[in-house]
Amino acid sequence: MGPGPSDVHPRVLKAMATPLIGHLDPEFLDVMDDIKKMTQETLQTENPLTFVVSAPGSAGMETCLVNLLEPGDEAVVCINGVFGTRMADIAERCGAKVIKVEAEWGTPINAEDVETALKNSSPKLLAIVHAETSTGVLQPLEEISKLTKEAGALLVVDAVTSYCGTQLKVDEWGIDALYSGSQKCLSAPPGLSPVTFSQAATDVLENRKTKVQSWFLDLSMVKNYWAGAKRAYHHTAPVSAMYAMREALRIVLEEGLENRFKRHQKNHELLRDGLEAMGIDFLVDKEFRLPMLNAVRIPEGVEDAEVRTRLLNEYNIEIGGGLGPYAGKIWRIGLMGESSDPNHVNMLLAALKNVI
Ligand SMILES: Cc1ncc(COP(=O)(O)O)c(C=O)c1O
């Protein structure tokens, strides 16, 4: 019940134990095709360039930025927590001029600040985090998407924590490049990153003047392994992890996206009511709270590390601590994918009551 990885369904664990086949075996190419189709469905997109990077969410982040940015480009990067900060760092390493739009940690990015930054620059892209795991903030995207389009820039979104846990409409919201992670609300093992590129983003990729500085993440080559007519070898795919990913995606679609979002919201509300009855407050205003990552203030006089250690040792429950300015000040309680369960919530509430 930390900020990920979440629990994994026994069917997913079993899928990981499937005997290995080669990464170019026709049967494995079918597995990849299934994954691609189900990733498109869960991301609510028809983008042909939709696939899974063989590395964790941070590699998905790098994939989006290194393929779209060239030295000298301008990029507006929104920062209200750890992961916006990481995007700005990567964009700078691409040689881009980064224009930062900042908001206090625990609050969303303000659309007016975005508008001002877009007006005062000529950015190739705007990058923003949909679900900021370090603070529990859900970022509304639709207005910012409209502003980004009006400025002629691409919208790049981090959906590592929101994917499969709350509404995320890639095509309808005009998202141009998006990355996620396997280990949060999808409830697959860590180490894979679903990524999608719109036609506009694909055009930018195809019209680059310089080579992508990362060989491994260069989509002009990776895409031939995922979708090319010849399915050319690029790297040895993590076969067992892909079996697990396919099974996790099947489970999401069996449940149905809307039902899954509702379940995440319901369990968040159960936890919220229980914590509030104990006098524990949320960091984030109600309207911007993530259902899958509950950031709550540690009550006065309560020792952060001692409580978390006792929860782990005496009750086998892991919750996360705060990061950056919130270290020692908040707990981050994950209710992601398989871990978003009323029994988990009730067990945690009872354990927390005893420990405090
Ligand atoms: C919002 C967000 N972005 C990016 C990442 C990086 O993902 P990974 O740790 O899988 O590299 C995380 C990880 O927690 C995250 O929560």
The ligand as a MOL file (V3000), in Angstrom:
LIG
                    3D

  0  0  0     0  0            999 V3000
M  V30 BEGIN CTAB
M  V30 COUNTS 16 16 0 0 0
M  V30 BEGIN ATOM
M  V30 1 C 4.3910 10.0700 -11.7110 0
M  V30 2 C 5.5910 9.2140 -11.9170 0
M  V30 3 N 6.3670 9.4080 -12.9900 0
M  V30 4 C 7.4600 8.6630 -13.2280 0
M  V30 5 C 7.8240 7.6480 -12.3740 0
M  V30 6 C 9.0450 6.8430 -12.6610 0
M  V30 7 O 8.7140 5.5090 -12.8490 0
M  V30 8 P 9.7560 4.3180 -12.5420 0
M  V30 9 O 10.0460 4.3920 -11.0720 0
M  V30 10 O 8.9730 3.0910 -12.9460 0
M  V30 11 O 10.9480 4.5670 -13.3640 0
M  V30 12 C 7.0500 7.3890 -11.2380 0
M  V30 13 C 7.4260 6.3460 -10.2820 0
M  V30 14 O 6.9350 6.2450 -9.1940 0
M  V30 15 C 5.9020 8.1860 -11.0080 0
M  V30 16 O 5.1330 7.9860 -9.9460 0
M  V30 END ATOM
M  V30 BEGIN BOND
M  V30 1 1 1 2
M  V30 2 1 2 3
M  V30 3 2 2 15
M  V30 4 2 3 4
M  V30 5 1 4 5
M  V30 6 1 5 6
M  V30 7 2 5 12
M  V30 8 1 6 7
M  V30 9 1 7 8
M  V30 10 2 8 9
M  V30 11 1 8 10
M  V30 12 1 8 11
M  V30 13 1 12 13
M  V30 14 1 12 15
M  V30 15 2 13 14
M  V30 16 1 15 16
M  V30 END BOND
M  V30 END CTAB
M  END
